[in-house]
Amino acid sequence: MARPRSLLQQVFNVLLLLAVGAHALKFEIQAGSGRDKNSRRCIRNFVSKNMLVVVTAISDGHKGDGMQLNMHISDTTGNEYGKPKDVAGESRTVFTSHADAPFDVCFENILTGSRQVERPFRHIELDIDIGADAKDWSAIQANEKLKPVETELRRIEEMVAEIVSEMDYLRAREQKLRDTNESTNNRVKWFGFGTTFLLVGLWAWQIMYLRAYFRSKHLI
């Protein structure tokens, strides 16, 4: 029985790799005043409401090396989720989203002037986990005493539930946009009818006015 179980586990692992396909984002950010575009960089991602999000940033350098790397995590509706200062090494921010909205993970690399910097750059490795990917499945497996295959099934189940929830959200947005489009079309249609009736009425009034004018002048 060990061989089929191992084969089944490998199949689930392949499915998870195909479903997730997530990799950390690596980039460099130049040190500056923090106000110029070269010393600032933002990464945007979308998240549904009440979703667990784990933002992990790994930076080289160390505190006091003449550069100060700051982070700012917020969404487009004004909610703020974290503002770590002077990040060096690994920094992890965990939060639960408050709205269906995109959120930004922004970095700024500021020259402090405390010492001369030969290479004013910080290398950053950013990893954003959302929903099922943000959970510590090793801890869940240990606490609930689950088998590896059962853990993989739980993870796949939650990922599928997130996809279904996302599809429902997109369907609701599509319906809302369709209703708005139909309402706009109806308003444009009635505006066109009203404009046409107004022009026809103005044309008839001009004819009647000119006829009365010419008759008063005994021209017709």
Number of C-alpha atoms within 10 A of each C-alpha: 5 7 8 9 12 13 11 13 17 13 13 16 14 11 14 16 11 10 12 11 8 12 11 13 12 13 12 13 19 21 24 20 15 19 11 10 12 14 22 21 18 13 13 14 12 13 21 19 12 13 18 18 20 19 18 17 22 16 20 14 17 15 13 13 15 18 28 22 25 18 20 16 21 18 21 14 12 9 14 16 19 16 15 15 14 17 21 20 13 13 15 14 15 14 15 16 22 16 17 16 15 15 23 18 21 16 23 27 26 21 22 16 11 10 11 12 14 7 8 17 18 21 14 22 17 20 16 20 17 20 18 20 17 15 15 9 16 11 10 12 16 11 9 9 11 14 11 15 17 13 18 19 15 16 18 18 13 15 19 14 13 17 12 12 13 14 12 12 14 12 12 12 12 12 12 12 12 12 12 12 12 12 12 11 12 12 12 12 12 11 12 12 12 12 12 12 12 12 12 12 12 12 12 11 12 12 12 11 12 11 14 13 13 11 11 10 9 8 8 9
